[in-house]
Structure formats: structure tokens, C-alpha cells
Amino acid sequence: MTTPQQLLVQAAARNNAEWCAAMSRSHGLAGEFGTQAWAAPSRTPLYYPDAVTLVPGADRIALAARIDTTAPGASVKDSFADLDLTEVGFQVLFEAQWIYRPASTPAPASDLVRTVAGDPETLRVWALAWDDGDGNADLFRPELLDDTATFVLAGQSTDGRVVAGAVASRGHQVVGISNVFALDGGPDAAWPVVLDAVNWLSPTLPVVGYEQGEGLGAAIRHGFEPVGPLRIWAHCL
């Protein structure tokens, strides 16, 4: 029997797969949803997995066959942390927790102004703030703005600078949050304006995502609860 918590994890996993698919499409790569997983046939953008499992107990052989393991960088998001992919050449990269926050839970007050990137210029400004000098701002391409379920959320200071933000992926059951950042103060400084924006955009939907370490602690302090583990596997050439 599927428990309510398992249903939450399945909804979060599906939402995350849809976000990975949107990011991949913005780079000209079309993945495919199957009954057990979403997968892309060639290398996905930086930081994004080549496959995301959608149900517990996915067939690991079939899963590995759907992605390109001949080139460096292949990875799998094991959404239920229940697979052993060592036999198909993977090793655990890291583990994290899915998180959940009920719909319309009040957001803490924020000193920042919420905005949503709506054109290539504002997306670029957001991406440069998110990147913070690491050289990966080009990950967020203008084509991402064509996805009607994706909202690039920014928190602006009183002088108009983007100093915090996240990406919201709106699905039928949940809103997924990823790429949470703040230039100062870490995720604790970002969550108030991000949650305010989510409540404004989708007041009837619960919020999900995944975090680990200090990011998980910050999420819990802002009303999230852990609902289940996930595991990221990286392929070893």
C-alpha cells in the first residue's frame, strides 16, 4: 500500500523530472518520459541528471540502457534511494532529502522585492547573480523562458540588484523549487522572498524540492519537512 509520504515523494520526483526535461529542452535536448523514469539519450546540461526515476524499484538495467554511458558525466537521480547501480557501472555521488511544505503556509517577512525574470536580459542578470563568478551563467538560456511551467524568481534589494532567487517549476500537484541562492546569508536569506513569490504564483499548491547539509537545515527552518531520501549516482568510466 502506498503511504501519503510515498505519494509526496512520487509527486516531487515527477516534478523534478519535468524541470530537468525543461532545462534539457532549453539546450536543444529532448528527453523522454517512460513508466519508470525520465531519461535523455545524450549528455544533459551541467548539474542535471541523465535520468530521474519516477517510481520505486525501477529496472536498473533498462534505466542504464536509456542513457549514454560512453561519454564522461553520466548520472542518475535515484528518487527513492532504492537502487543499486554499482553493477551497471555507477557509484554514489551524494545523498539528499526530498522536502515538502504545505500550500499557502505563510512566508517569513522579507526585505527583498520579489520579481520574475520575463525576458532574456533579466534572465541573464539573474543567472550572473546565481553563478556568482563561477563561469556557468550560460546554463540558463533564453529558451528556458518559453517553458510556461518555469518561473525564474528573483529577490531584489532596494537598489534593484538581484541578491537572491530560485527556480520554480509548477506542476499539477506541486511547485518544485531548485537553484536557491543568496549572495549574502545563504539559503536562510533566500527562502523568505522565494516562498513569498511561490505563494503569490501558486497559492493552492504545496512546495517541494530536495536539499542536503546546511541547505536542508535552512529549508526546515522555513517550514519544510523531509519526506524521503534520494541518491545521485555518477557513472564511472
ABEGO torsion letter per residue (X at the ends): XBBAAAAAAAAAAAAAAAAAAAAAAAAGBBBBBBAABBBBABBBBBGBBABBBABBGBBAAAAAAABBAABBGBBBBBAAGABBAAAAGBBBABBBBBBBBBBGBBBBBBABBBBBBABAAAAAAAAAAAAGGAGAAAABBAAAAABAABBBBBBBBAAGBBABEBBBBBBAABBBBBGBBBABGEAAAAAAAAAAAAAAABAABBBBEBBBEAAAAAAAAAGBBBAEBBBBBBBBX
